[in-house]
Amino acid sequence: MTTFFVTRHPGALDWARAKGIAFDRHVTHLDPQEVGAGDTVIGSLPVHLAAEVCIRDARYFNLSLDLPAHLRGRELDAATLETCAARLEEFDVRKCP
């Protein structure tokens, strides 16, 4: 079983390390084909990729933020992520039939 941390943002990686969040692989882009049953994926994925993770019987933890409008589109450091109440929240995402 592998834990993936998916982010292209250095601040998110710094935040995870400061929080002691354990992961086996850091990737900037997730190839869902590499995810298997029992794996864990951490990050902020588009909903269709999160659904791909879940359909493979892997766990998906979203890196959620309470991000004010003036910070959208900006690179955030670990301290700013903390200020924005960064947290991991588990979701089970499924495409409707």
N, C-alpha and C positions, 0 to 999 in steps of 0.2 A: 504494500500500500504506500502510495506517494502523496505527499502534501505539496501542492503547487501554490505559489504566491504569484499572482498575475498583476503586474503593474509596470508602467513605463515611467513612473514618477519617483525620483529619488527620495522625496519627502515621505512618501508612503512606505518605502522600504526602510527608511530610518525609523519611522514610527513603529513599524512592526518589530524591528529588532529591539528598540527601546522597551517595548511592551513584553518582550520575551516570547513572541509568537514564533513557534517552531514551524519550519517548513523545509522540505527536501530540495525543492527546485524553485528558483526564481526565473520567471519568463516574462518577457514584455508582450508576448502575444500567445494566446492559448490555442493549440491545435487540439480540438476535442477528441480526435482519434487517439491521442496519447493518454487519455483519461480512462481508467478502468474501474470496475466495481470495487468499492471500498476505499477509493482515493478520496482526497479532500482538495477542493479548489477554493482559494481565498482571493478576492479581488472585487472589482466593480465591472462586471461583465454586461454586455448587451443581453437583453432578455432571451434572444434566440440561442446564444451560447450557453447561458445559464441553464436553459432547458435541455440542451445537449448533454451538459454535465449530469443533470439529474436523471435523465433517461438512461444513462450508463450506470445507474446505481452508485453514483459518487455523491458526496456531500458538497453543498455550495454555501460558503459564508461570504456575504456581501460586505465590503468595506463601506459602511454607511457614514454619512456626514450630515450635519445640520449646517449647510453651506449658505451664507447670505449672498444675495445677488451680486454685491460688489466684489466678491472673491471668485465668482464663476469665470472659468477660462484662464485662471492664473495658476502658476506653479506654486504649490503650497509646501512649506517645510513641516517637519514633524511637530513643532510647537504650535503652528497654526492648525494642523489637523487635530491636535489635542483641544485647542480652543473651540473647534467646530464639533466637539463631542464625537470624534472618530470612534467607531466601535465595529465589531464583527457581529453580524446577524445572520443566522442560518435561514435559508429559504429553500423550499421545494418547488421548483418551477416546472410546470407541465404545459405543453401546448394543448389547447382544447381541440377535440375532434371535429 
